[in-house]
Amino acid sequence: MRDYLTEKFGATVSLQEGTGGIFDVFIDQELRFSISKTGYFPTEEHLNELGV
């Protein structure tokens, strides 16, 4: 996931360990994807739609 985001968007990506299966994607400190809100893990298609 980190490599994909870095290659696709030239983003600086860091992974932070969480608890309870939380997976959130923030771009410029704005929440763009949350597994707790959607109920599923993002695919590359979902990541492409984040509007970076």
N, CA, C and O atoms as a MOPAC input file, in Angstrom:
PM7 MOZYME 1SCF
protein

 N      0.83500 1    -1.18400 1     0.00000 1
 C      0.00000 1     0.00000 1     0.00000 1
 C      0.87800 1     1.24500 1     0.00000 1
 O      0.67100 1     2.15500 1    -0.80300 1
 N      1.85400 1     1.28400 1     0.89800 1
 C      2.73300 1     2.46200 1     0.97300 1
 C      3.45400 1     2.67300 1    -0.35100 1
 O      3.51700 1     3.79500 1    -0.85200 1
 N      4.00100 1     1.59700 1    -0.92300 1
 C      4.72700 1     1.72000 1    -2.18900 1
 C      3.80900 1     2.19300 1    -3.30800 1
 O      4.20800 1     3.01300 1    -4.13600 1
 N      2.58400 1     1.68300 1    -3.33800 1
 C      1.63700 1     2.09600 1    -4.37600 1
 C      1.35300 1     3.58600 1    -4.28300 1
 O      1.39600 1     4.28800 1    -5.29300 1
 N      1.06500 1     4.07600 1    -3.09200 1
 C      0.75600 1     5.50000 1    -2.92600 1
 C      1.95600 1     6.37800 1    -3.26600 1
 O      1.80900 1     7.44400 1    -3.86400 1
 N      3.13000 1     5.92500 1    -2.88200 1
 C      4.33900 1     6.68800 1    -3.17900 1
 C      4.56900 1     6.76600 1    -4.67800 1
 O      4.85100 1     7.84000 1    -5.20900 1
 N      4.45200 1     5.63600 1    -5.36600 1
 C      4.68000 1     5.60500 1    -6.81400 1
 C      3.58700 1     6.33300 1    -7.58100 1
 O      3.88500 1     7.09600 1    -8.50100 1
 N      2.35200 1     6.11800 1    -7.22800 1
 C      1.21400 1     6.68400 1    -7.96500 1
 C      1.10800 1     8.20000 1    -7.79800 1
 O      0.86500 1     8.91900 1    -8.76700 1
 N      1.29200 1     8.68400 1    -6.56400 1
 C      1.02300 1    10.08400 1    -6.28600 1
 C      2.25500 1    10.87700 1    -5.87600 1
 O      2.17300 1    12.08500 1    -5.65500 1
 N      3.40200 1    10.19800 1    -5.77300 1
 C      4.59400 1    10.89100 1    -5.31900 1
 C      4.43100 1    11.36500 1    -3.88400 1
 O      5.01500 1    12.36800 1    -3.47500 1
 N      3.63600 1    10.63300 1    -3.13600 1
 C      3.30700 1    11.02000 1    -1.76700 1
 C      4.37400 1    10.55100 1    -0.79500 1
 O      5.05500 1     9.55400 1    -1.03400 1
 N      4.50800 1    11.26300 1     0.27800 1
 C      5.30300 1    10.79700 1     1.39700 1
 C      4.34200 1    10.04700 1     2.30900 1
 O      3.39300 1    10.62900 1     2.83500 1
 N      4.58800 1     8.77600 1     2.48900 1
 C      3.64400 1     7.91500 1     3.19400 1
 C      4.30100 1     7.34600 1     4.43400 1
 O      5.43500 1     6.86900 1     4.39400 1
 N      3.58000 1     7.40500 1     5.52600 1
 C      4.03900 1     6.73500 1     6.74200 1
 C      2.90000 1     5.88200 1     7.25700 1
 O      1.72800 1     6.24400 1     7.15300 1
 N      3.26500 1     4.75900 1     7.80500 1
 C      2.27300 1     3.85300 1     8.37400 1
 C      2.34400 1     3.94900 1     9.88500 1
 O      3.42300 1     3.93500 1    10.47800 1
 N      1.18800 1     4.04700 1    10.48700 1
 C      1.12200 1     4.14100 1    11.93500 1
 C      0.28700 1     2.98700 1    12.45600 1
 O     -0.83400 1     2.75800 1    12.00300 1
 N      0.84000 1     2.27500 1    13.40200 1
 C      0.13000 1     1.14700 1    13.97400 1
 C     -1.06400 1     1.63400 1    14.78000 1
 O     -0.97000 1     2.58100 1    15.56100 1
 N     -2.17500 1     0.97000 1    14.57100 1
 C     -3.38400 1     1.30400 1    15.31200 1
 C     -3.92500 1     0.06100 1    15.99300 1
 O     -3.24200 1    -0.95900 1    16.07700 1
 N     -5.14200 1     0.14900 1    16.47200 1
 C     -5.77900 1    -0.99500 1    17.11400 1
 C     -7.17400 1    -1.18300 1    16.54200 1
 O     -7.75700 1    -0.25400 1    15.98500 1
 N     -7.69100 1    -2.36300 1    16.67900 1
 C     -9.06800 1    -2.62800 1    16.29700 1
 C     -9.32100 1    -2.64200 1    14.80000 1
 O    -10.46400 1    -2.45700 1    14.38000 1
 N     -8.29800 1    -2.85400 1    13.97600 1
 C     -8.48200 1    -2.93800 1    12.53900 1
 C     -8.73800 1    -1.61200 1    11.85200 1
 O     -9.26300 1    -1.58000 1    10.73900 1
 N     -8.37500 1    -0.52000 1    12.50100 1
 C     -8.58300 1     0.80000 1    11.90800 1
 C     -7.60400 1     1.00800 1    10.76700 1
 O     -6.41700 1     0.71400 1    10.89800 1
 N     -8.09800 1     1.51100 1     9.65800 1
 C     -7.25600 1     1.85700 1     8.52300 1
 C     -7.80600 1     3.15700 1     7.95500 1
 O     -8.88800 1     3.17200 1     7.36800 1
 N     -7.08000 1     4.22700 1     8.12400 1
 C     -7.49900 1     5.54000 1     7.63000 1
 C     -6.42800 1     6.08300 1     6.69900 1
 O     -5.23400 1     5.87800 1     6.92100 1
 N     -6.85800 1     6.76800 1     5.66600 1
 C     -5.93700 1     7.42800 1     4.74300 1
 C     -6.16700 1     8.93100 1     4.87100 1
 O     -7.26600 1     9.42700 1     4.62000 1
 N     -5.12700 1     9.63800 1     5.26100 1
 C     -5.16500 1    11.09300 1     5.35900 1
 C     -4.30100 1    11.67200 1     4.25500 1
 O     -3.20700 1    11.17100 1     3.99200 1
 N     -4.77900 1    12.71300 1     3.61500 1
 C     -4.00300 1    13.44800 1     2.62200 1
 C     -4.03700 1    14.90300 1     3.04700 1
 O     -5.10200 1    15.50200 1     3.19900 1
 N     -2.83500 1    15.46600 1     3.23900 1
 C     -2.73700 1    16.83900 1     3.73300 1
 C     -3.57900 1    17.04100 1     4.98400 1
 O     -4.28300 1    18.04100 1     5.12500 1
 N     -3.49300 1    16.08100 1     5.88000 1
 C     -4.18500 1    16.10100 1     7.16900 1
 C     -5.70300 1    16.02900 1     7.05700 1
 O     -6.40700 1    16.30300 1     8.02900 1
 N     -6.21100 1    15.66500 1     5.89400 1
 C     -7.65600 1    15.51200 1     5.69100 1
 C     -7.97200 1    14.03000 1     5.51600 1
 O     -7.35300 1    13.36100 1     4.68800 1
 N     -8.92700 1    13.51000 1     6.28700 1
 C     -9.32900 1    12.11900 1     6.17600 1
 C     -9.99800 1    11.89700 1     4.82700 1
 O    -11.01100 1    12.52400 1     4.51500 1
 N     -9.42100 1    10.99200 1     4.02200 1
 C     -9.97200 1    10.70900 1     2.69700 1
 C    -10.56600 1     9.31500 1     2.59000 1
 O    -11.39300 1     9.05600 1     1.71500 1
 N    -10.14800 1     8.41100 1     3.47800 1
 C    -10.70900 1     7.06100 1     3.46200 1
 C    -10.64100 1     6.50000 1     4.86600 1
 O     -9.63700 1     6.67200 1     5.55800 1
 N    -11.69700 1     5.83200 1     5.29400 1
 C    -11.72500 1     5.22200 1     6.61700 1
 C    -12.43800 1     3.87900 1     6.53500 1
 O    -13.60600 1     3.79500 1     6.15400 1
 N    -11.71100 1     2.83700 1     6.89900 1
 C    -12.31400 1     1.51100 1     6.88200 1
 C    -13.47100 1     1.43200 1     7.88300 1
 O    -14.43200 1     0.69400 1     7.66300 1
 N    -13.38200 1     2.18800 1     8.97700 1
 C    -14.47000 1     2.15400 1     9.96500 1
 C    -15.73800 1     2.80400 1     9.41700 1
 O    -16.83700 1     2.49200 1     9.87600 1
 N    -15.60200 1     3.68900 1     8.45700 1
 C    -16.79000 1     4.32600 1     7.86100 1
 C    -17.32800 1     3.53600 1     6.67600 1
 O    -18.53900 1     3.48600 1     6.46200 1
 N    -16.42400 1     2.91100 1     5.89700 1
 C    -16.85900 1     2.19600 1     4.69700 1
 C    -17.13600 1     0.73100 1     4.94600 1
 O    -17.97200 1     0.12400 1     4.27700 1
 N    -16.42300 1     0.15500 1     5.92300 1
 C    -16.59800 1    -1.25700 1     6.21200 1
 C    -15.73200 1    -2.17100 1     5.36700 1
 O    -15.85200 1    -3.39200 1     5.46500 1
 N    -14.85900 1    -1.60600 1     4.53400 1
 C    -13.99200 1    -2.43800 1     3.70000 1
 C    -12.62100 1    -1.79400 1     3.53000 1
 O    -12.45000 1    -0.58600 1     3.69000 1
 N    -11.64600 1    -2.65000 1     3.19900 1
 C    -10.28700 1    -2.20200 1     2.94900 1
 C    -10.22000 1    -1.64300 1     1.53200 1
 O    -10.81000 1    -2.23400 1     0.62800 1
 N     -9.52600 1    -0.52900 1     1.30100 1
 C     -9.51700 1     0.07900 1    -0.02400 1
 C     -8.71400 1    -0.73100 1    -1.03900 1
 O     -7.67600 1    -1.31000 1    -0.71900 1
 N     -9.21500 1    -0.75400 1    -2.25200 1
 C     -8.48000 1    -1.34200 1    -3.37200 1
 C     -7.70000 1    -0.22200 1    -4.06300 1
 O     -7.85100 1     0.94700 1    -3.70800 1
 N     -6.87700 1    -0.56900 1    -5.03500 1
 C     -6.16400 1     0.46400 1    -5.79200 1
 C     -7.15700 1     1.39700 1    -6.48100 1
 O     -6.89000 1     2.59200 1    -6.60500 1
 N     -8.28900 1     0.87400 1    -6.92800 1
 C     -9.32200 1     1.70900 1    -7.55100 1
 C     -9.83500 1     2.75900 1    -6.57200 1
 O     -9.99300 1     3.92400 1    -6.93800 1
 N    -10.09200 1     2.35700 1    -5.34500 1
 C    -10.55500 1     3.30900 1    -4.32900 1
 C     -9.49200 1     4.37000 1    -4.09300 1
 O     -9.81000 1     5.55500 1    -3.99200 1
 N     -8.24000 1     3.95700 1    -4.00400 1
 C     -7.16200 1     4.90900 1    -3.77600 1
 C     -7.03500 1     5.90300 1    -4.93400 1
 O     -6.74100 1     7.07800 1    -4.71500 1
 N     -7.25300 1     5.43700 1    -6.14800 1
 C     -7.19500 1     6.31400 1    -7.31900 1
 C     -8.27200 1     7.38600 1    -7.27200 1
 O     -8.10300 1     8.46500 1    -7.84000 1
 N     -9.37400 1     7.09500 1    -6.60000 1
 C    -10.49600 1     8.03000 1    -6.52100 1
 C    -10.36700 1     9.05200 1    -5.38800 1
 O    -11.26200 1     9.87200 1    -5.18500 1
 N     -9.26500 1     9.00200 1    -4.66000 1
 C     -9.11300 1     9.91100 1    -3.51100 1
 C     -8.87600 1    11.35800 1    -3.92500 1
 O     -8.95400 1    12.26300 1    -3.09600 1
 N     -8.59300 1    11.57300 1    -5.18200 1
 C     -8.47900 1    12.94300 1    -5.65700 1
 C     -7.19400 1    13.64200 1    -5.26900 1
 O     -7.19400 1    14.82200 1    -4.92000 1
 N     -6.11600 1    12.91400 1    -5.33200 1
 C     -4.82800 1    13.51000 1    -5.00000 1
 C     -4.32800 1    14.30000 1    -6.18700 1
 O     -3.24900 1    14.89100 1    -6.12600 1

